[in-house]
Amino acid sequence: MSSPRNAPWPGGPPGDAPSADESPAVRHVPAVQGPEASRGTPAGRPHAPHDVPSDESRHVRAALTTARPATRVPPPESPPDDGPVLERLADAVTASDAPHVVFALSRYGQRSVVSGGTAPSPALAREDLRYEIGSATKTFTGLLLARLIDSGRLTGGEPAAALLAEGRPAGVNPVTLAHLITHTSGLPALPAGFFLRGLPAWTTNPYARFPRSRVVDAFLRHRPRHRPGTRWRYSNFGVAVLGHALAAATGTPWEDLLTDQILRPLGLDGTTLCADDSGLDAPGHGRDGVSPVPAFDAGGFRAAGAVRATPHDLLTFLEAHLDPACVAPHLAPALRAVRRPVLRRGIGHRHVHTIAWFCHPTDGGPMYFHSGATLGHQAFLGFRADTGTALAAVCTRRFRGHDPFLAAAYAVLAEE
């Protein structure tokens, strides 16, 4: 069994303060590299300067427009014994220590799902409920951008400010759509004024108090300290701006774009962008695992954290990344594109990113993943082509220091 060479890295989901990690410089991976380019690359800590190309956007655009079909790993001749898999999933559910927990794993299309939790079983099976996935929403937005680029509607190099403010000049070093999705825009984790504005609702729904107009206005007023494309800093703010820029560029709300371009073609009928009164939404809980938390309202940050989905829908989404040839033909190029490395950062540029996923090496090949959290939920999504494995793990307990959920989920995927 292969294992990764470093520990999980949550990546600052909405609902909990993101990491303030800011790599002084990044290197952009040439488009000629394939999806296995990160194989054997050890992971390390950030903060190592390096020369950076002057036009960051073109590296992202090149990677998105020259994606080659990923190498398909044939499934084993006989179905794997799911006994050990179910045992590992059950152990992960118990270790997560949350009111409602689901670990759903797919290996070469064969699904294994284990659920449980510290709360009484709900009326509807836990695996059939919808869970808030927080920052893992960014994988949907990244795929949407890749789809719009592949279709020719966008290039990725469009200046976001010019899209959001008609008649505004692009400037010398504008923040582009590519900068926003790769967290190299120079924007902070959250916009100026967010904490003051959200403080009255800090324990309920602070994001709901920062609607689209405030997000866009904060972006247009922002003056970055560094040239876009030269530093990496995880930013909910940046991906939120990207959602509004995509809407402005296409004349279609982000929600409709995502539904029409991604959700509907993949058949994700159990995925939505807001809670309703259907009884299908899993209830969230605070850090104590008991206190109820209201449904998350992403406000103007929908592209960064609004998706809620069933574990089975999340597996379908991940399985599409493993085998793009089996989904709608028009989506296959974008699904292949988001597996391609476009960015390295840290000491020796050991941290690898695609436009949608964090990427860690294992002995068999790259492992792609993204986590997320809201005030009452956590989620982990990941997949590995070398083992044909996808994992969707969700729980309803707010992230705590040294929380066991993410470590358990990462370990399950890493050990496959």
ZATORMAR-157927 format. One record per residue (C-alpha): residue number from 0; x, y, z. Coordinates in nm, 3 decimals. Example, Ala and Ser with C-alpha at 12.3 -4.5 7.8 and 13.67 -1.06 7.14 Angstrom:
2
<0 <1.230 -0.450 0.780>>
<1 <1.367 -0.106 0.714>>
END
This chain:
416
<0 <0.000 0.000 0.000>>
<1 <0.129 0.345 -0.087>>
<2 <0.137 0.634 0.156>>
<3 <0.172 1.012 0.121>>
<4 <0.480 1.192 0.235>>
<5 <0.314 1.459 0.443>>
<6 <0.011 1.530 0.657>>
<7 <-0.329 1.668 0.551>>
<8 <-0.370 2.037 0.497>>
<9 <-0.724 2.170 0.531>>
<10 <-0.687 2.489 0.329>>
<11 <-0.897 2.743 0.514>>
<12 <-1.265 2.667 0.454>>
<13 <-1.548 2.917 0.501>>
<14 <-1.678 2.920 0.855>>
<15 <-1.335 2.886 1.012>>
<16 <-1.049 3.129 0.971>>
<17 <-0.834 3.025 0.675>>
<18 <-0.465 2.964 0.702>>
<19 <-0.261 3.281 0.680>>
<20 <0.006 3.086 0.493>>
<21 <0.154 3.309 0.225>>
<22 <0.430 3.169 0.007>>
<23 <0.664 3.447 -0.105>>
<24 <0.686 3.307 -0.454>>
<25 <0.542 3.043 -0.678>>
<26 <0.652 2.857 -0.988>>
<27 <0.409 2.778 -1.264>>
<28 <0.419 2.433 -1.414>>
<29 <0.469 2.422 -1.792>>
<30 <0.173 2.293 -1.988>>
<31 <0.374 2.006 -2.134>>
<32 <0.364 1.823 -1.802>>
<33 <0.095 1.561 -1.759>>
<34 <-0.124 1.466 -1.465>>
<35 <0.150 1.247 -1.320>>
<36 <0.398 1.535 -1.303>>
<37 <0.385 1.549 -0.924>>
<38 <0.474 1.182 -0.879>>
<39 <0.763 1.138 -0.643>>
<40 <0.773 1.504 -0.543>>
<41 <0.817 1.526 -0.165>>
<42 <0.602 1.775 0.021>>
<43 <0.742 2.037 0.253>>
<44 <0.677 2.365 0.426>>
<45 <0.627 2.693 0.234>>
<46 <0.827 3.014 0.226>>
<47 <1.099 2.980 -0.036>>
<48 <1.151 3.250 -0.301>>
<49 <1.193 3.162 -0.667>>
<50 <1.182 3.337 -1.001>>
<51 <0.828 3.366 -1.135>>
<52 <0.721 3.409 -1.498>>
<53 <0.589 3.755 -1.574>>
<54 <0.254 3.632 -1.706>>
<55 <0.105 3.387 -1.458>>
<56 <-0.227 3.363 -1.638>>
<57 <-0.084 3.213 -1.955>>
<58 <0.049 2.912 -1.764>>
<59 <-0.294 2.834 -1.629>>
<60 <-0.457 2.891 -1.968>>
<61 <-0.199 2.672 -2.139>>
<62 <-0.250 2.389 -1.893>>
<63 <-0.626 2.410 -1.933>>
<64 <-0.621 2.412 -2.310>>
<65 <-0.362 2.138 -2.369>>
<66 <-0.483 1.870 -2.129>>
<67 <-0.417 1.521 -2.256>>
<68 <-0.626 1.217 -2.165>>
<69 <-0.520 1.082 -1.828>>
<70 <-0.369 0.736 -1.813>>
<71 <-0.642 0.494 -1.710>>
<72 <-0.547 0.228 -1.457>>
<73 <-0.731 -0.096 -1.532>>
<74 <-0.945 -0.236 -1.249>>
<75 <-0.838 -0.560 -1.083>>
<76 <-0.949 -0.881 -1.255>>
<77 <-1.154 -0.981 -0.952>>
<78 <-1.357 -0.743 -0.731>>
<79 <-1.161 -0.638 -0.421>>
<80 <-1.267 -0.777 -0.085>>
<81 <-1.472 -0.498 0.069>>
<82 <-1.443 -0.637 0.422>>
<83 <-1.121 -0.453 0.511>>
<84 <-1.251 -0.139 0.338>>
<85 <-1.571 -0.138 0.542>>
<86 <-1.369 -0.193 0.858>>
<87 <-1.144 0.104 0.782>>
<88 <-1.443 0.323 0.703>>
<89 <-1.618 0.219 1.024>>
<90 <-1.305 0.303 1.224>>
<91 <-1.290 0.644 1.054>>
<92 <-1.656 0.712 1.134>>
<93 <-1.598 0.631 1.501>>
<94 <-1.277 0.834 1.518>>
<95 <-1.453 1.140 1.370>>
<96 <-1.658 1.181 1.690>>
<97 <-1.941 1.383 1.536>>
<98 <-2.323 1.370 1.555>>
<99 <-2.363 1.253 1.193>>
<100 <-2.077 1.106 0.990>>
<101 <-2.064 0.941 0.647>>
<102 <-1.759 0.792 0.477>>
<103 <-1.834 0.696 0.117>>
<104 <-1.564 0.530 -0.088>>
<105 <-1.565 0.422 -0.453>>
<106 <-1.301 0.189 -0.593>>
<107 <-1.323 0.125 -0.966>>
<108 <-1.690 0.217 -0.941>>
<109 <-1.772 -0.021 -0.654>>
<110 <-1.909 0.186 -0.367>>
<111 <-1.876 0.123 0.005>>
<112 <-2.063 0.354 0.244>>
<113 <-2.050 0.355 0.622>>
<114 <-2.239 0.603 0.840>>
<115 <-2.285 0.660 1.210>>
<116 <-2.242 0.924 1.473>>
<117 <-2.297 1.026 1.831>>
<118 <-2.650 1.158 1.769>>
<119 <-2.963 0.942 1.730>>
<120 <-3.021 0.817 1.376>>
<121 <-3.223 1.072 1.173>>
<122 <-3.554 0.985 1.007>>
<123 <-3.379 0.972 0.669>>
<124 <-3.065 0.761 0.627>>
<125 <-2.754 0.967 0.693>>
<126 <-2.611 0.886 0.351>>
<127 <-2.923 1.030 0.184>>
<128 <-2.898 1.371 0.353>>
<129 <-2.730 1.677 0.204>>
<130 <-2.418 1.810 0.378>>
<131 <-2.249 2.149 0.357>>
<132 <-1.907 2.105 0.199>>
<133 <-1.775 2.460 0.255>>
<134 <-1.450 2.528 0.071>>
<135 <-1.469 2.201 -0.121>>
<136 <-1.713 2.405 -0.333>>
<137 <-1.403 2.553 -0.494>>
<138 <-1.348 2.224 -0.680>>
<139 <-1.685 2.280 -0.849>>
<140 <-1.599 2.641 -0.933>>
<141 <-1.258 2.537 -1.068>>
<142 <-1.422 2.279 -1.292>>
<143 <-1.672 2.541 -1.408>>
<144 <-1.392 2.778 -1.508>>
<145 <-1.217 2.495 -1.693>>
<146 <-1.541 2.417 -1.877>>
<147 <-1.594 2.781 -1.980>>
<148 <-1.236 2.801 -2.107>>
<149 <-1.265 2.475 -2.298>>
<150 <-1.589 2.594 -2.459>>
<151 <-1.418 2.912 -2.579>>
<152 <-1.635 3.148 -2.377>>
<153 <-1.338 3.262 -2.166>>
<154 <-0.959 3.239 -2.169>>
<155 <-0.875 3.271 -1.799>>
<156 <-0.672 3.583 -1.868>>
<157 <-0.962 3.828 -1.840>>
<158 <-0.904 4.107 -1.584>>
<159 <-1.165 4.060 -1.312>>
<160 <-1.202 4.431 -1.237>>
<161 <-1.281 4.514 -1.599>>
<162 <-1.556 4.250 -1.596>>
<163 <-1.706 4.372 -1.270>>
<164 <-1.688 4.746 -1.342>>
<165 <-1.781 4.834 -1.698>>
<166 <-1.541 5.082 -1.853>>
<167 <-1.274 5.032 -1.588>>
<168 <-0.926 5.002 -1.745>>
<169 <-0.744 4.675 -1.685>>
<170 <-0.426 4.841 -1.562>>
<171 <-0.066 4.723 -1.591>>
<172 <-0.082 4.410 -1.372>>
<173 <-0.449 4.322 -1.341>>
<174 <-0.590 4.041 -1.128>>
<175 <-0.714 3.782 -1.377>>
<176 <-0.957 3.493 -1.346>>
<177 <-0.657 3.259 -1.340>>
<178 <-0.507 3.446 -1.045>>
<179 <-0.833 3.419 -0.853>>
<180 <-0.874 3.043 -0.890>>
<181 <-0.508 2.970 -0.809>>
<182 <-0.500 3.191 -0.495>>
<183 <-0.227 3.408 -0.645>>
<184 <-0.431 3.727 -0.682>>
<185 <-0.275 3.901 -0.382>>
<186 <-0.614 3.920 -0.212>>
<187 <-0.636 3.843 0.161>>
<188 <-0.834 3.550 0.296>>
<189 <-1.133 3.774 0.362>>
<190 <-1.214 4.129 0.247>>
<191 <-1.157 4.444 0.445>>
<192 <-1.451 4.510 0.674>>
<193 <-1.562 4.148 0.687>>
<194 <-1.496 4.096 1.056>>
<195 <-1.662 4.418 1.164>>
<196 <-1.963 4.354 0.943>>
<197 <-1.996 3.989 1.039>>
<198 <-1.933 4.024 1.413>>
<199 <-2.302 4.053 1.516>>
<200 <-2.367 3.715 1.351>>
<201 <-2.027 3.558 1.422>>
<202 <-2.167 3.238 1.578>>
<203 <-2.458 3.202 1.337>>
<204 <-2.396 3.328 0.981>>
<205 <-2.131 3.599 0.937>>
<206 <-2.099 3.541 0.562>>
<207 <-2.467 3.621 0.511>>
<208 <-2.392 3.978 0.621>>
<209 <-2.149 4.028 0.332>>
<210 <-2.353 4.010 0.009>>
<211 <-2.234 4.030 -0.350>>
<212 <-2.227 4.409 -0.361>>
<213 <-1.990 4.428 -0.063>>
<214 <-1.762 4.155 -0.199>>
<215 <-1.732 4.328 -0.538>>
<216 <-1.687 4.673 -0.385>>
<217 <-1.414 4.546 -0.150>>
<218 <-1.233 4.389 -0.446>>
<219 <-1.250 4.701 -0.661>>
<220 <-1.113 4.909 -0.372>>
<221 <-0.837 4.664 -0.280>>
<222 <-0.477 4.759 -0.355>>
<223 <-0.257 4.448 -0.346>>
<224 <0.083 4.463 -0.182>>
<225 <0.235 4.228 -0.437>>
<226 <0.208 4.186 -0.810>>
<227 <-0.059 3.926 -0.894>>
<228 <0.088 3.587 -0.976>>
<229 <0.394 3.617 -0.751>>
<230 <0.261 3.492 -0.416>>
<231 <0.023 3.221 -0.303>>
<232 <-0.228 3.293 -0.030>>
<233 <-0.543 3.091 0.022>>
<234 <-0.836 3.327 -0.029>>
<235 <-1.209 3.271 0.010>>
<236 <-1.237 3.632 -0.101>>
<237 <-1.061 3.562 -0.430>>
<238 <-1.279 3.267 -0.531>>
<239 <-1.591 3.461 -0.429>>
<240 <-1.482 3.741 -0.664>>
<241 <-1.422 3.481 -0.935>>
<242 <-1.783 3.364 -0.909>>
<243 <-1.910 3.717 -0.959>>
<244 <-1.665 3.777 -1.245>>
<245 <-1.782 3.461 -1.424>>
<246 <-2.140 3.581 -1.388>>
<247 <-2.050 3.923 -1.527>>
<248 <-1.852 3.777 -1.817>>
<249 <-2.130 3.541 -1.928>>
<250 <-2.437 3.740 -1.825>>
<251 <-2.549 3.439 -1.620>>
<252 <-2.559 3.406 -1.239>>
<253 <-2.292 3.173 -1.098>>
<254 <-2.563 2.946 -0.957>>
<255 <-2.717 2.899 -1.301>>
<256 <-2.379 2.851 -1.465>>
<257 <-2.284 2.581 -1.218>>
<258 <-2.619 2.406 -1.253>>
<259 <-2.625 2.415 -1.633>>
<260 <-2.258 2.342 -1.696>>
<261 <-2.169 2.099 -1.412>>
<262 <-2.452 1.973 -1.191>>
<263 <-2.705 1.881 -1.457>>
<264 <-2.459 1.714 -1.702>>
<265 <-2.320 1.500 -1.418>>
<266 <-2.668 1.410 -1.292>>
<267 <-2.611 1.559 -0.948>>
<268 <-2.975 1.577 -0.845>>
<269 <-2.886 1.558 -0.476>>
<270 <-2.675 1.873 -0.491>>
<271 <-2.804 2.224 -0.424>>
<272 <-2.671 2.567 -0.331>>
<273 <-2.894 2.658 -0.038>>
<274 <-3.091 2.487 0.236>>
<275 <-3.467 2.444 0.208>>
<276 <-3.755 2.300 0.408>>
<277 <-3.751 1.961 0.233>>
<278 <-3.602 1.782 0.533>>
<279 <-3.308 1.667 0.320>>
<280 <-3.045 1.889 0.483>>
<281 <-2.835 1.738 0.761>>
<282 <-2.843 1.952 1.076>>
<283 <-2.519 2.120 1.175>>
<284 <-2.365 2.123 1.522>>
<285 <-2.116 2.336 1.708>>
<286 <-1.779 2.230 1.843>>
<287 <-1.943 2.059 2.140>>
<288 <-2.124 1.823 1.907>>
<289 <-2.458 1.910 2.065>>
<290 <-2.549 2.273 2.005>>
<291 <-2.752 2.318 1.684>>
<292 <-2.616 2.550 1.417>>
<293 <-2.837 2.717 1.152>>
<294 <-2.795 2.626 0.787>>
<295 <-2.498 2.801 0.629>>
<296 <-2.570 3.109 0.418>>
<297 <-2.267 3.189 0.202>>
<298 <-2.385 3.543 0.123>>
<299 <-2.158 3.689 -0.145>>
<300 <-1.917 3.396 -0.112>>
<301 <-2.129 3.135 -0.288>>
<302 <-1.861 3.033 -0.539>>
<303 <-1.626 2.968 -0.248>>
<304 <-1.853 2.767 -0.020>>
<305 <-2.223 2.727 -0.101>>
<306 <-2.249 2.369 -0.230>>
<307 <-2.438 2.111 -0.021>>
<308 <-2.469 1.757 -0.148>>
<309 <-2.537 1.396 -0.061>>
<310 <-2.236 1.164 -0.020>>
<311 <-2.348 0.968 -0.327>>
<312 <-2.356 1.285 -0.540>>
<313 <-2.010 1.374 -0.418>>
<314 <-1.886 1.030 -0.519>>
<315 <-2.041 1.075 -0.862>>
<316 <-1.857 1.407 -0.895>>
<317 <-1.527 1.245 -0.796>>
<318 <-1.577 0.938 -1.014>>
<319 <-1.615 1.171 -1.312>>
<320 <-1.264 1.299 -1.243>>
<321 <-1.130 0.945 -1.233>>
<322 <-1.286 0.847 -1.564>>
<323 <-1.383 1.152 -1.773>>
<324 <-1.453 0.931 -2.074>>
<325 <-1.765 0.795 -1.901>>
<326 <-1.937 1.133 -1.857>>
<327 <-2.090 1.385 -2.095>>
<328 <-1.834 1.426 -2.377>>
<329 <-1.833 1.805 -2.355>>
<330 <-1.719 1.786 -1.990>>
<331 <-1.434 1.540 -2.042>>
<332 <-1.168 1.798 -2.146>>
<333 <-1.241 2.013 -1.839>>
<334 <-1.229 1.711 -1.608>>
<335 <-0.891 1.617 -1.748>>
<336 <-0.771 1.977 -1.726>>
<337 <-0.837 2.018 -1.355>>
<338 <-0.606 1.724 -1.283>>
<339 <-0.310 1.897 -1.443>>
<340 <-0.059 2.068 -1.210>>
<341 <-0.035 2.441 -1.277>>
<342 <0.140 2.572 -0.967>>
<343 <0.416 2.477 -0.726>>
<344 <0.509 2.662 -0.409>>
<345 <0.703 2.628 -0.086>>
<346 <1.057 2.510 -0.020>>
<347 <1.176 2.350 -0.340>>
<348 <0.829 2.419 -0.478>>
<349 <0.710 2.095 -0.326>>
<350 <0.344 2.187 -0.282>>
<351 <0.156 2.114 -0.605>>
<352 <-0.178 2.264 -0.707>>
<353 <-0.416 2.224 -0.997>>
<354 <-0.680 2.490 -1.057>>
<355 <-0.922 2.293 -0.840>>
<356 <-0.727 2.055 -0.617>>
<357 <-0.443 2.028 -0.371>>
<358 <-0.212 1.751 -0.487>>
<359 <0.013 1.534 -0.271>>
<360 <0.243 1.260 -0.398>>
<361 <0.214 0.893 -0.305>>
<362 <0.428 0.601 -0.411>>
<363 <0.174 0.518 -0.684>>
<364 <0.101 0.866 -0.815>>
<365 <-0.068 1.194 -0.716>>
<366 <-0.351 1.215 -0.465>>
<367 <-0.595 1.500 -0.527>>
<368 <-0.800 1.643 -0.242>>
<369 <-0.980 1.941 -0.096>>
<370 <-1.150 1.988 0.238>>
<371 <-1.403 2.239 0.362>>
<372 <-1.601 2.344 0.665>>
<373 <-1.886 2.568 0.767>>
<374 <-2.002 2.662 1.116>>
<375 <-2.163 2.321 1.161>>
<376 <-2.025 2.082 0.895>>
<377 <-1.698 1.947 0.761>>
<378 <-1.618 1.768 0.435>>
<379 <-1.325 1.599 0.264>>
<380 <-1.317 1.511 -0.106>>
<381 <-1.035 1.326 -0.276>>
<382 <-0.939 1.079 -0.545>>
<383 <-0.645 0.874 -0.671>>
<384 <-0.608 0.749 -1.025>>
<385 <-0.344 0.490 -0.932>>
<386 <-0.592 0.297 -0.717>>
<387 <-0.913 0.403 -0.894>>
<388 <-1.033 0.537 -0.560>>
<389 <-1.256 0.829 -0.466>>
<390 <-1.354 0.931 -0.113>>
<391 <-1.630 1.162 0.003>>
<392 <-1.639 1.209 0.380>>
<393 <-1.875 1.444 0.567>>
<394 <-1.965 1.514 0.927>>
<395 <-2.183 1.756 1.123>>
<396 <-1.955 1.907 1.383>>
<397 <-1.771 2.236 1.359>>
<398 <-1.396 2.210 1.318>>
<399 <-1.198 2.202 1.643>>
<400 <-0.829 2.222 1.714>>
<401 <-0.671 1.884 1.640>>
<402 <-1.001 1.769 1.497>>
<403 <-0.985 1.395 1.413>>
<404 <-1.217 1.404 1.111>>
<405 <-0.979 1.543 0.847>>
<406 <-0.691 1.326 0.961>>
<407 <-0.913 1.017 0.947>>
<408 <-1.041 1.101 0.598>>
<409 <-0.696 1.179 0.460>>
<410 <-0.559 0.856 0.603>>
<411 <-0.834 0.644 0.444>>
<412 <-0.758 0.781 0.097>>
<413 <-0.381 0.769 0.148>>
<414 <-0.383 0.408 0.261>>
<415 <-0.596 0.278 -0.025>>
END
